Amino acid sequence: MNNTLTLKVSEEEIAKRKANWKQPALKVTNGVLYKYAKLVKDASQGCVTDED
C-alpha cells in the first residue's frame, strides 16, 4: 500500500481550485460529531480522535 491517488487534472487546474477553495463552516458546534469534525485525519491515518 503506497497511499496514493491518481488525479487526471492538470496542475494549473489544481492550483486554480486551491486558490478559490474556502473551508466550509462546520454544521455542528458540539458533541461527538463536532469532536469528529475537528479531529479526524486524512484517509491514510483514519478516524483518530484520542491521539496524544
N, C-alpha and C positions, 0 to 999 in steps of 0.2 A: 504494500500500500504506500503510495507516494504523496497522497493528499493534494492532488492537483485537479483543476478543472480546465477544460479546453473551451475557450470562448471565441467564436468566429465573428468578432467585431474588431474593427480597426483600432489602432492605438489612438488615432485622432478622435474617433467617436467615444472611446472610453474617457479620454481627457475632457471632452465636452460634457459628458454625463456627470463626471466627478465635479466639474466646476459649477454645474447647475443644481447638484443634489443638496437638499436640506433635510436634516434629520426630522422626521415627524414627531409630534408630541405624543407622549405615552397616553394610552386610553385609560389607564388605571393609575391611581395615586397612592394606593396602599394595599396591603395584603400579599398573598402568595404570588399572584400574577405580577404585581409591582416588583417584588423581590426577583422573580424570574427575569423580567424585562430588563432590570438594572444590572444583573449579574451574569446572564447567560453569555457563553463564549461562542466562538465560531464552531462550525461543524466538526472540525478535526479534534476539538477538545471536548465537545459535548456540553450538556447542561450541568455545569458545576456551580452550585450556589453556596457551598460551605468551604471553599478553599481559603486557606490562611495566607 
